[in-house]
Amino acid sequence: MNEAKKLIQQITEGIQDKKGKNIVIADLTQIDDTICNYFIICQGNSPSQVTAIVESVKDFARKGSNVKPFAIDGLRNAEWVAMDYADILVHVFLPETRDFYNLEHLWADAQLTRIPDID
């Protein structure tokens, strides 16, 4: 398994560990001029859950792949937090903010993988 796929797996587990929902992985590797190769998009129901998901993703990525994010933006109001792992950008949204920005549809050409919610 290559490094990106391994990191995606760890990020996904970190999201699921805090009950993040509607996880979508957008594979942008076949699209020209993108800022990264993968988007991972998910949501939490409250700012505190969004923050918990971000912390969990950091922990899982560090323990599993020894990788830290280059930047994390949006924690102040925790409606949309972006985590930059170079080739992978993680977006953790509140549901209404996610609906508003609708990132999945910005990348209509991307291959989208939906991860079933764990309940």
C-alpha positions as a Markdown table, in Angstrom:
| # | Residue | x | y | z |
|---|---|---|---|---|
| 1 | Met | 0.0 | 0.0 | 0.0 |
| 2 | Asn | 1.5 | 3.4 | -0.9 |
| 3 | Glu | 2.0 | 6.2 | 1.6 |
| 4 | Ala | -1.0 | 8.3 | 0.4 |
| 5 | Lys | -3.4 | 5.3 | 0.6 |
| 6 | Lys | -2.1 | 4.4 | 4.1 |
| 7 | Leu | -2.5 | 8.0 | 5.3 |
| 8 | Ile | -6.0 | 8.2 | 3.9 |
| 9 | Gln | -6.9 | 5.0 | 5.8 |
| 10 | Gln | -5.5 | 6.5 | 9.0 |
| 11 | Ile | -7.3 | 9.8 | 8.5 |
| 12 | Thr | -10.6 | 7.9 | 7.8 |
| 13 | Glu | -10.1 | 5.9 | 11.0 |
| 14 | Gly | -9.5 | 9.1 | 13.0 |
| 15 | Ile | -12.7 | 10.6 | 11.6 |
| 16 | Gln | -14.7 | 7.4 | 12.4 |
| 17 | Asp | -13.2 | 7.3 | 15.9 |
| 18 | Lys | -15.1 | 10.5 | 16.8 |
| 19 | Lys | -18.2 | 9.5 | 14.9 |
| 20 | Gly | -17.6 | 11.8 | 11.9 |
| 21 | Lys | -20.3 | 11.3 | 9.2 |
| 22 | Asn | -20.7 | 11.3 | 5.4 |
| 23 | Ile | -17.0 | 10.7 | 4.7 |
| 24 | Val | -16.2 | 11.2 | 1.0 |
| 25 | Ile | -12.7 | 10.7 | -0.5 |
| 26 | Ala | -12.3 | 12.6 | -3.7 |
| 27 | Asp | -9.5 | 11.2 | -5.9 |
| 28 | Leu | -8.1 | 14.2 | -7.9 |
| 29 | Thr | -5.0 | 12.3 | -9.3 |
| 30 | Gln | -6.5 | 12.2 | -12.8 |
| 31 | Ile | -7.3 | 16.0 | -12.8 |
| 32 | Asp | -4.8 | 18.6 | -14.0 |
| 33 | Asp | -3.8 | 21.6 | -12.0 |
| 34 | Thr | -5.1 | 20.6 | -8.6 |
| 35 | Ile | -3.5 | 21.7 | -5.4 |
| 36 | Cys | -3.5 | 18.2 | -4.0 |
| 37 | Asn | -4.2 | 14.6 | -5.0 |
| 38 | Tyr | -7.0 | 13.8 | -2.5 |
| 39 | Phe | -9.7 | 15.6 | -0.6 |
| 40 | Ile | -11.2 | 13.9 | 2.4 |
| 41 | Ile | -14.5 | 15.5 | 3.4 |
| 42 | Cys | -16.6 | 14.8 | 6.4 |
| 43 | Gln | -18.8 | 16.4 | 9.0 |
| 44 | Gly | -19.5 | 16.7 | 12.7 |
| 45 | Asn | -22.7 | 17.8 | 14.3 |
| 46 | Ser | -21.3 | 20.6 | 16.5 |
| 47 | Pro | -18.2 | 22.8 | 16.7 |
| 48 | Ser | -16.9 | 20.7 | 19.6 |
| 49 | Gln | -17.3 | 17.5 | 17.6 |
| 50 | Val | -15.6 | 19.1 | 14.6 |
| 51 | Thr | -12.7 | 20.0 | 16.9 |
| 52 | Ala | -12.6 | 16.5 | 18.3 |
| 53 | Ile | -12.5 | 15.0 | 14.8 |
| 54 | Val | -9.6 | 17.2 | 13.9 |
| 55 | Glu | -7.6 | 16.2 | 17.0 |
| 56 | Ser | -8.4 | 12.5 | 16.3 |
| 57 | Val | -7.2 | 12.8 | 12.7 |
| 58 | Lys | -4.0 | 14.4 | 13.9 |
| 59 | Asp | -3.4 | 11.6 | 16.4 |
| 60 | Phe | -4.2 | 8.7 | 14.0 |
| 61 | Ala | -2.0 | 10.2 | 11.2 |
| 62 | Arg | 0.9 | 10.8 | 13.6 |
| 63 | Lys | 0.7 | 7.4 | 15.2 |
| 64 | Gly | 0.1 | 5.5 | 12.0 |
| 65 | Ser | 2.3 | 7.3 | 9.4 |
| 66 | Asn | 4.4 | 9.7 | 11.6 |
| 67 | Val | 2.9 | 12.6 | 9.7 |
| 68 | Lys | 1.9 | 16.0 | 11.0 |
| 69 | Pro | -0.3 | 18.5 | 9.1 |
| 70 | Phe | 1.5 | 21.4 | 7.5 |
| 71 | Ala | -1.4 | 23.7 | 8.5 |
| 72 | Ile | -4.8 | 23.6 | 10.2 |
| 73 | Asp | -7.2 | 26.4 | 9.5 |
| 74 | Gly | -10.6 | 27.2 | 10.8 |
| 75 | Leu | -10.5 | 26.0 | 14.4 |
| 76 | Arg | -11.6 | 29.3 | 15.9 |
| 77 | Asn | -15.2 | 28.9 | 15.0 |
| 78 | Ala | -14.9 | 25.2 | 13.9 |
| 79 | Glu | -17.6 | 25.4 | 11.1 |
| 80 | Trp | -15.1 | 24.3 | 8.5 |
| 81 | Val | -11.6 | 23.1 | 9.4 |
| 82 | Ala | -9.1 | 22.4 | 6.7 |
| 83 | Met | -6.1 | 20.2 | 7.5 |
| 84 | Asp | -3.2 | 20.2 | 5.0 |
| 85 | Tyr | -1.2 | 17.0 | 4.6 |
| 86 | Ala | 0.4 | 18.1 | 1.3 |
| 87 | Asp | -1.1 | 15.6 | -1.1 |
| 88 | Ile | -4.2 | 15.2 | 1.0 |
| 89 | Leu | -6.5 | 17.9 | 2.2 |
| 90 | Val | -8.9 | 17.0 | 5.0 |
| 91 | His | -12.1 | 19.1 | 5.3 |
| 92 | Val | -14.2 | 18.8 | 8.5 |
| 93 | Phe | -17.5 | 20.6 | 8.3 |
| 94 | Leu | -20.7 | 21.4 | 10.2 |
| 95 | Pro | -23.5 | 20.0 | 8.0 |
| 96 | Glu | -25.0 | 23.4 | 7.0 |
| 97 | Thr | -21.5 | 24.8 | 6.1 |
| 98 | Arg | -20.8 | 21.6 | 4.1 |
| 99 | Asp | -24.1 | 21.9 | 2.2 |
| 100 | Phe | -23.3 | 25.6 | 1.4 |
| 101 | Tyr | -19.9 | 25.0 | 0.0 |
| 102 | Asn | -20.7 | 21.7 | -1.6 |
| 103 | Leu | -17.0 | 20.8 | -2.3 |
| 104 | Glu | -17.9 | 17.4 | -3.8 |
| 105 | His | -19.6 | 19.0 | -6.7 |
| 106 | Leu | -16.8 | 21.5 | -7.4 |
| 107 | Trp | -14.8 | 18.5 | -8.4 |
| 108 | Ala | -17.4 | 16.8 | -10.6 |
| 109 | Asp | -14.6 | 15.0 | -12.6 |
| 110 | Ala | -13.1 | 13.5 | -9.4 |
| 111 | Gln | -13.6 | 9.9 | -8.5 |
| 112 | Leu | -15.6 | 10.0 | -5.3 |
| 113 | Thr | -15.6 | 7.2 | -2.7 |
| 114 | Arg | -18.2 | 7.3 | 0.0 |
| 115 | Ile | -17.3 | 5.6 | 3.3 |
| 116 | Pro | -20.4 | 4.2 | 5.1 |
| 117 | Asp | -21.1 | 5.7 | 8.5 |
| 118 | Ile | -20.3 | 3.6 | 11.5 |
| 119 | Asp | -23.2 | 3.5 | 13.9 |
